[in-house]
């Protein structure tokens, strides 16, 4: 997991950062001391778990919760014991730590984050599409690419092709980060790319055009994946 610690108390930040360094399963840790700094970080980086202080000097923790993606797990860090009941208003909040914090309580929250993360990953890796009168479940990791066919989409997989009534615009927001639009008619699975030429991608001998307008975002995504 990639974690972000948000607290204006440097001692709390140091303590949580130390706890994270002791915990297997946490890949990286960033810190922020204010709400504005937090917003800049979440707009420019991807985080799986945020330890969020309830009281910040500029923007409250509640304000930040209102703009966070629902896929990010949040553990509130607070001195307010009565925050527990209010926390149920936010789907992202999986736990809350009341200061002072010890490692055993921290780790219990981390385990909840692992469960949240695994559930979200499973949900992200499948999609239901309509083929004729049937709804078919598809494992997204098996898809090579999508191709627009007017009001339909052709879904190219390892051993089959499915035609479904849907547009790329409707599909885009349902896909995880390892998919990228590379042309007005194509979305590709970045993990399936064999090579990228100056204006095309090859996936198992299928040549897919890359538009100039999507090339920069494609290269950025690939670097992030690597």
Long-range contacts (C-beta under 8 A, 24 or more apart in sequence): 1-25, 1-26, 1-27, 1-48, 1-49, 1-113, 1-114, 1-117, 2-27, 2-28, 2-30, 2-45, 2-46, 2-47, 2-48, 2-49, 3-28, 3-29, 3-30, 3-47, 3-48, 3-49, 3-50, 3-51, 4-29, 4-30, 4-31, 4-32, 4-38, 4-41, 4-42, 4-45, 4-47, 4-49, 4-50, 4-51, 5-29, 5-30, 5-31, 5-32, 5-50, 5-51, 6-31, 6-32, 6-33, 6-35, 6-38, 6-50, 6-51, 6-52, 6-53, 6-56, 6-61, 6-64, 6-77, 7-31, 7-33, 7-51, 7-53, 7-77, 8-33, 8-34, 8-53, 8-55, 8-56, 8-57, 9-53, 12-53, 12-77, 12-99, 12-101, 15-101, 16-51, 16-77, 16-101, 16-106, 19-101, 19-103, 19-106, 19-107, 22-103, 23-107, 23-110, 25-110, 25-114, 26-110, 34-58, 34-59, 35-59, 35-60, 35-63, 35-64, 38-64, 39-64, 39-67, 42-68, 42-72, 46-177, 46-224, 47-72, 48-72, 48-73, 48-113, 48-117, 49-73, 49-74, 49-75, 49-110, 49-113, 49-117, 50-74, 50-75, 51-75, 51-77, 51-97, 52-76, 52-77, 53-77, 53-78, 54-78, 54-79, 54-80, 54-83, 55-79, 65-90, 65-92, 65-93, 68-92, 71-120, 71-124, 73-112, 73-113, 73-116, 73-117, 75-109, 75-112, 75-113, 77-101, 124-176, 125-176, 127-174, 127-175, 129-155, 129-162, 129-164, 129-166, 130-164, 130-165, 130-166, 131-162, 131-163, 131-164, 136-162, 138-162, 140-175, 140-176, 140-179, 140-189, 141-189, 141-191, 143-189, 143-192, 144-188, 144-189, 144-192, 144-203, 144-204, 144-206, 145-186, 145-187, 145-188, 145-189, 145-192, 145-203, 145-206, 145-208, 146-171, 146-186, 146-187, 146-188, 147-185, 147-186, 148-184, 148-185, 148-186, 156-206, 177-221, 177-224, 177-225, 178-225, 180-214, 180-217, 180-218, 180-221, 181-214, 181-217, 182-208, 182-209, 182-210, 182-211, 182-214, 182-215, 182-218, 183-208, 183-209, 183-210, 183-211, 183-214, 184-211, 190-221, 190-222, 190-225, 191-225, 193-222, 196-222
